[in-house]
């Protein structure tokens, strides 16, 4: 038996089906379930070294920051869901961390507006 060539368009559009589905007597096609809801996240600067900094939200769960840059909570939230993010546990000794834009209601899209700023205690503002 010779292998059958699968059209490239079928590989790209497998989720939409390329024939051979139940309607024409074939087997069911690939089903892809897209995640519902929207991501909650933001940007962090001055993240303390390991063990990092853990943020928590009652609905979105936890996210542990190990480096500066963008971050997202793993769980998605539906439009209209309230959120209230806080720091879980203690910050590494010698560091002060502040959070902004941490309370609100999820809009109709991803929300990357949480700002985490950490600095060494005794540092001048912004440094």
Secondary structure, DSSP 8 states (H G I E B T S, - for coil): -------HHHHHTTTT--S-SGGGTS----------SB-EEEEEES--STT-EEEEETTTEEEEE-SSEEEE-SS-B-TT-EEE-EEES---TTEEEEEES-EEE--SS-EEEEEEEEEETT--TT-
